[in-house]
C-alpha cells in the first residue's frame, strides 16, 4: 500500500476536526446575529426541551465556578423560557411526549444535586414567574455537611501549586499541561472512570498534596436539608427526583451497589416527600456513565424515565431512560443560551457528524 494511502485516514480525521473548530464558531456567530434561535425553536416545536442547572450565586459573590450561575443571568434565562415556551412539570411533559397534537415549544427546568442556593436564590425567581421545576437529590448527602468529591477536588486544584499538580498528574499517569484550565477537568474525568473504592484510594493520596478547602469556599456547595425539601415542595412548584444515594456514577457500580444506590434514593424520597417525581437523573449523566442495568432497575422500581446530560431535545422516539438535557453553566453568554435551548447547537453537530 502506498505510504500516502496509509496516511489518509489520519489526515481525514485531522481535517474533520479542523472543520469542526472553524465551522461551529462561524455558524454560531451568524446564527446569533440573525436570531436563528427563533427559526430553530419553531422547527423543534414538537420536541421537548429539558434544561438543567446546579447552583446559583449572588452577582457580587466572589465565588467563581462553572456550576454557580449568577442570579441575574438565571432570572434573565427564566424570563426567556417563560416568554417563548410553555414551561411544564417534568413528569407531565414525559407523559405527553408521544402526543402528536403538541404545537408549541415546551420546556422543563431541572436542577441536579440539591444545593441550598436552589432554595435561597432560584426559588424566589421561579415563584415570581410561576415556573415549576424538578430538583434531583443525592439523598444520602441531603442534610449533611459533606461536599461532593468532585467539588472538593476542583476547589483544591484551584489553589494547588505546580508541585502538587505534578504529583497528582504522576499518580494518574497524565501528561497534560499543569497550568492548563482543563487540567482539573482531566483529573476529574479520569477519576470518574474508576470504581468508587479505587477512586477514593486516589483521593486519599491526593490529600497529601492538595491545600484544604475552607468553610467559606465550600459554602456555595452546601446541600439542602430535608426541612428545606418539605418547604419547597409545599410551594406546589418544586418536585424532587432521585439522583442515587451518594452521587455515584452508576456504570462504575457492581450489580448490588447499583441496586442499593438507585432503590435507596427512591425509597428515601418516597418516605420524605408527599409526591416525588417518577423521573431519575444519572449522576454525571454522559452516555458512558450509565447502562442497560440501570434502566432495568429503574423500570422495575416504577420510574417512568431517566434524564442524562447528553445534549439535545427529546421527541417521541427518544429512549425514556436516556432523555436528553441542555446543561447550563456559568460561562454561557445569553445569546448562546438562546441558541442552545432552541436546539440549534445540537442540530449543527448532527449535520457535521453526518458530513
C-alpha positions as CSV (number, residue, x, y, z in Angstrom):
1,X,0.0,0.0,0.0
2,X,1.4,3.5,-0.9
3,X,2.5,5.5,2.1
4,X,0.1,8.3,1.2
5,X,-2.8,5.8,1.4
6,X,-1.7,4.8,4.9
7,X,-1.7,8.4,6.0
8,X,-5.2,9.2,4.5
9,X,-7.4,8.1,7.5
10,X,-5.3,10.2,9.9
11,X,-5.5,13.2,7.6
12,X,-9.2,12.8,7.2
13,X,-9.7,12.9,11.0
14,X,-7.5,16.0,11.3
15,X,-9.4,17.8,8.5
16,X,-12.7,16.9,10.1
17,X,-11.5,18.2,13.5
18,X,-10.3,21.4,11.8
19,X,-13.7,21.8,10.1
20,X,-15.4,21.4,13.4
21,X,-13.2,24.0,15.1
22,X,-13.8,26.5,12.3
23,X,-17.3,25.8,11.2
24,X,-19.1,25.7,14.5
25,X,-18.0,29.1,15.9
26,X,-18.7,30.7,12.5
27,X,-22.2,29.2,12.3
28,X,-22.9,30.2,15.9
29,X,-21.8,33.8,15.2
30,X,-24.0,34.0,12.1
31,X,-26.9,32.4,14.0
32,X,-26.7,34.9,16.9
33,X,-26.7,37.9,14.6
34,X,-29.5,36.6,12.5
35,X,-31.6,35.5,15.6
36,X,-31.9,32.0,14.1
37,X,-32.9,30.7,17.6
38,X,-36.5,31.7,16.7
39,X,-36.4,29.6,13.5
40,X,-34.8,26.7,15.3
41,X,-37.4,26.9,18.1
42,X,-40.2,26.8,15.6
43,X,-38.6,23.8,13.7
44,X,-38.3,22.0,17.1
45,X,-41.7,23.0,18.5
46,X,-42.8,19.4,18.8
47,X,-39.7,18.4,20.7
48,X,-39.3,18.7,24.5
49,X,-36.5,20.9,26.0
50,X,-35.2,20.0,29.4
51,X,-32.7,22.4,30.8
52,X,-30.5,21.6,33.9
53,X,-28.7,23.8,36.4
54,X,-26.8,23.1,39.6
55,X,-26.2,26.1,41.9
56,X,-26.5,29.8,41.8
57,X,-24.6,32.7,43.3
58,X,-25.3,36.3,44.0
59,X,-23.9,38.6,41.3
60,X,-21.5,40.3,43.6
61,X,-20.3,37.0,45.2
62,X,-16.5,36.4,45.0
63,X,-17.2,32.7,44.3
64,X,-16.5,31.7,40.7
65,X,-17.3,28.2,39.5
66,X,-18.9,26.9,36.3
67,X,-21.7,25.3,38.4
68,X,-22.7,28.6,40.0
69,X,-24.8,30.7,37.7
70,X,-25.1,34.4,38.6
71,X,-28.6,35.2,39.9
72,X,-29.3,38.0,37.4
73,X,-28.4,35.7,34.5
74,X,-30.6,32.9,35.9
75,X,-33.5,35.4,36.1
76,X,-32.9,36.5,32.5
77,X,-32.9,32.9,31.3
78,X,-36.1,32.1,33.2
79,X,-37.8,35.1,31.7
80,X,-36.8,33.9,28.2
81,X,-38.2,30.4,28.9
82,X,-41.4,31.9,30.2
83,X,-41.8,34.1,27.2
84,X,-41.1,31.6,24.5
85,X,-42.0,28.2,25.9
86,X,-44.8,26.5,27.7
87,X,-42.9,25.6,30.9
88,X,-44.4,22.4,32.3
89,X,-43.8,19.9,35.0
90,X,-41.3,17.3,34.0
91,X,-43.5,14.3,34.9
92,X,-46.4,15.7,32.9
93,X,-44.2,16.5,29.9
94,X,-42.8,13.0,29.7
95,X,-46.3,11.5,29.8
96,X,-47.2,13.8,26.9
97,X,-44.0,13.1,24.8
98,X,-45.9,10.8,22.5
99,X,-48.7,13.3,21.9
100,X,-48.8,14.3,18.2
101,X,-51.1,17.3,18.9
102,X,-48.4,19.4,20.6
103,X,-47.9,22.6,18.6
104,X,-46.0,24.9,20.9
105,X,-42.4,24.7,22.3
106,X,-42.4,23.1,25.7
107,X,-39.7,23.3,28.3
108,X,-38.9,21.7,31.7
109,X,-36.5,23.1,34.3
110,X,-34.3,20.8,36.4
111,X,-31.5,21.2,39.0
112,X,-29.0,18.5,39.9
113,X,-27.6,17.8,43.4
114,X,-29.8,19.9,45.6
115,X,-27.6,22.8,46.6
116,X,-29.1,25.3,49.2
117,X,-28.9,28.1,46.6
118,X,-31.8,26.3,44.9
119,X,-33.9,27.5,47.8
120,X,-32.3,30.8,48.7
121,X,-31.8,32.1,45.1
122,X,-33.6,30.1,42.5
123,X,-37.0,29.6,44.2
124,X,-37.8,33.3,44.6
125,X,-37.3,33.7,40.8
126,X,-39.4,30.6,40.0
127,X,-42.2,31.7,42.3
128,X,-42.3,35.2,40.8
129,X,-42.6,33.8,37.3
130,X,-44.8,30.8,38.3
131,X,-42.4,28.3,36.8
132,X,-42.3,24.6,38.0
133,X,-39.0,22.8,38.4
134,X,-37.7,19.4,39.5
135,X,-34.6,19.0,41.7
136,X,-32.7,15.7,41.7
137,X,-31.3,14.8,45.1
138,X,-28.4,12.5,46.1
139,X,-30.4,11.5,49.2
140,X,-27.6,10.3,51.4
141,X,-26.0,13.8,51.3
142,X,-29.1,15.9,52.0
143,X,-28.9,17.5,55.4
144,X,-25.2,16.7,55.8
145,X,-22.2,19.0,55.7
146,X,-20.4,16.8,53.2
147,X,-19.3,18.0,49.8
148,X,-19.2,16.0,46.5
149,X,-15.7,14.6,45.9
150,X,-15.7,16.4,42.5
151,X,-16.3,19.8,44.3
152,X,-13.6,19.2,46.9
153,X,-11.1,18.2,44.2
154,X,-11.9,21.1,42.0
155,X,-11.7,23.7,44.8
156,X,-8.4,22.1,45.9
157,X,-6.9,22.1,42.4
158,X,-7.8,25.8,42.0
159,X,-5.3,26.6,44.8
160,X,-2.8,23.9,44.2
161,X,0.7,24.9,43.2
162,X,2.7,23.3,40.3
163,X,4.4,20.8,42.6
164,X,1.0,19.5,43.8
165,X,-0.4,19.3,40.3
166,X,2.6,17.4,39.2
167,X,2.2,14.9,42.0
168,X,-1.4,14.3,41.0
169,X,-0.5,14.0,37.3
170,X,2.1,11.4,38.2
171,X,-0.4,9.4,40.3
172,X,-2.8,9.2,37.3
173,X,-0.2,8.9,34.6
174,X,-1.3,12.2,33.0
175,X,0.9,14.2,30.6
176,X,-1.4,17.3,30.3
177,X,0.0,20.8,30.8
178,X,-0.2,21.5,34.6
179,X,-1.3,25.2,34.1
180,X,-4.0,24.4,31.6
181,X,-7.5,25.5,32.6
182,X,-8.6,22.0,31.5
183,X,-6.3,20.2,33.9
184,X,-8.9,19.9,36.7
185,X,-11.5,18.5,34.3
186,X,-9.0,16.0,33.0
187,X,-8.1,14.8,36.6
188,X,-11.8,14.6,37.5
189,X,-12.8,12.8,34.3
190,X,-10.0,10.3,34.8
191,X,-11.3,9.5,38.3
192,X,-14.9,9.3,37.1
193,X,-13.9,6.2,35.1
194,X,-12.8,4.3,38.2
195,X,-14.8,2.1,40.6
196,X,-15.6,4.0,43.8
197,X,-13.1,2.2,46.0
198,X,-10.2,2.8,43.6
199,X,-11.3,6.5,43.1
200,X,-11.4,7.0,46.9
201,X,-8.0,5.5,47.3
202,X,-6.6,8.0,44.8
203,X,-8.4,10.9,46.5
204,X,-6.9,9.9,49.8
205,X,-3.4,10.0,48.2
206,X,-4.2,13.5,46.8
207,X,-5.0,14.8,50.3
208,X,-1.2,14.9,50.9
209,X,-0.8,17.3,48.0
210,X,-3.9,19.5,48.0
211,X,-4.5,22.5,50.2
212,X,-7.6,22.2,52.5
213,X,-10.9,23.7,51.5
214,X,-12.2,26.4,53.9
215,X,-15.7,26.7,55.1
216,X,-16.1,29.9,53.2
217,X,-15.0,28.3,50.0
218,X,-17.4,25.3,50.4
219,X,-20.4,27.4,51.5
220,X,-21.9,27.7,47.9
221,X,-22.0,24.0,47.7
222,X,-23.9,23.2,50.8
223,X,-26.8,20.8,50.4
224,X,-30.5,21.4,51.2
225,X,-31.9,19.9,54.4
226,X,-34.9,17.6,54.5
227,X,-36.8,20.5,56.1
228,X,-35.9,22.7,53.1
229,X,-37.2,20.0,50.8
230,X,-40.5,19.9,52.6
231,X,-40.8,23.7,52.4
232,X,-40.0,23.8,48.7
233,X,-42.4,21.0,48.0
234,X,-45.2,22.9,49.8
235,X,-45.0,25.7,47.2
236,X,-46.5,23.3,44.7
237,X,-43.9,24.4,42.1
238,X,-41.0,22.2,43.1
239,X,-40.9,18.4,42.8
240,X,-37.9,16.2,43.8
241,X,-36.4,13.2,42.0
242,X,-33.8,10.7,42.8
243,X,-30.1,11.1,41.9
244,X,-28.7,8.0,43.7
245,X,-27.8,7.9,47.4
246,X,-24.1,9.1,47.2
247,X,-23.9,10.6,43.7
248,X,-22.1,7.6,42.3
249,X,-21.7,7.1,38.6
250,X,-23.9,4.1,38.1
251,X,-21.9,2.4,35.4
252,X,-19.0,2.0,37.8
253,X,-21.0,0.0,40.3
254,X,-21.4,-3.7,40.6
255,X,-25.0,-5.0,40.5
256,X,-25.6,-5.0,44.2
257,X,-24.3,-1.5,44.7
258,X,-26.2,-0.3,41.7
259,X,-29.5,-1.5,43.2
260,X,-28.7,0.0,46.5
261,X,-27.8,3.4,45.1
262,X,-30.9,3.6,42.9
263,X,-33.5,2.0,45.1
264,X,-32.1,3.6,48.3
265,X,-32.6,7.1,46.8
266,X,-36.1,6.2,45.5
267,X,-37.1,4.9,48.9
268,X,-35.8,7.9,50.8
269,X,-37.8,10.2,48.6
270,X,-40.9,8.1,49.0
271,X,-40.5,8.4,52.7
272,X,-39.7,12.1,52.9
273,X,-41.8,13.7,50.1
274,X,-45.5,14.0,49.7
275,X,-45.3,13.1,46.0
276,X,-41.8,12.5,44.5
277,X,-41.1,12.6,40.8
278,X,-41.1,9.4,38.8
279,X,-38.0,10.6,36.9
280,X,-34.5,9.7,37.9
281,X,-31.3,11.6,37.0
282,X,-28.0,9.8,36.3
283,X,-25.0,11.4,38.2
284,X,-22.7,13.0,35.6
285,X,-25.1,11.6,33.0
286,X,-22.9,11.2,29.9
287,X,-23.5,8.3,27.6
288,X,-20.6,6.4,29.1
289,X,-21.9,6.9,32.7
290,X,-25.0,4.6,32.6
291,X,-26.1,1.3,31.1
292,X,-29.0,-1.0,30.5
293,X,-28.7,-2.5,34.0
294,X,-29.7,0.9,35.5
295,X,-32.6,1.3,33.1
296,X,-33.9,-2.2,34.0
297,X,-33.7,-1.4,37.8
298,X,-35.4,1.9,37.2
299,X,-38.2,0.4,35.2
300,X,-38.7,-2.4,37.8
301,X,-38.8,0.2,40.6
302,X,-41.6,2.2,39.0
303,X,-39.6,5.1,37.4
304,X,-41.2,6.3,34.2
305,X,-38.0,7.8,32.8
306,X,-34.4,8.9,33.4
307,X,-32.6,12.0,32.3
308,X,-29.0,12.2,31.2
309,X,-26.7,15.1,30.3
310,X,-26.5,14.0,26.7
311,X,-27.1,17.3,24.9
312,X,-30.2,17.7,22.7
313,X,-34.0,17.9,22.6
314,X,-36.4,15.0,23.1
315,X,-39.0,13.5,20.7
316,X,-41.4,10.6,20.8
317,X,-38.6,8.1,19.8
318,X,-36.0,9.3,22.4
319,X,-35.3,6.4,24.8
320,X,-37.2,7.0,28.0
321,X,-34.3,6.0,30.2
322,X,-31.8,8.2,28.3
323,X,-33.7,11.5,27.9
324,X,-31.6,14.5,26.8
325,X,-31.0,17.8,28.6
326,X,-29.3,21.1,27.9
327,X,-26.8,21.8,30.7
328,X,-26.3,25.5,31.5
329,X,-23.1,26.7,33.0
330,X,-21.9,30.0,34.5
331,X,-19.8,31.0,31.5
332,X,-22.6,30.8,28.9
333,X,-23.5,34.1,27.3
334,X,-27.2,34.9,26.9
335,X,-27.1,34.8,23.1
336,X,-25.6,31.4,23.2
337,X,-28.1,30.2,25.8
338,X,-30.9,31.1,23.3
339,X,-29.2,29.1,20.6
340,X,-28.6,26.1,22.8
341,X,-32.1,25.8,24.2
342,X,-33.6,26.3,20.7
343,X,-31.9,23.1,19.6
344,X,-29.7,24.9,17.0
345,X,-26.4,23.7,18.5
346,X,-27.4,20.0,18.6
347,X,-28.7,20.3,15.0
348,X,-25.4,21.7,13.8
349,X,-23.4,19.0,15.5
350,X,-25.6,16.3,13.9
351,X,-25.0,17.8,10.5
352,X,-21.3,17.8,11.0
353,X,-21.2,14.2,12.2
354,X,-23.1,13.2,9.1
355,X,-20.7,15.1,6.9
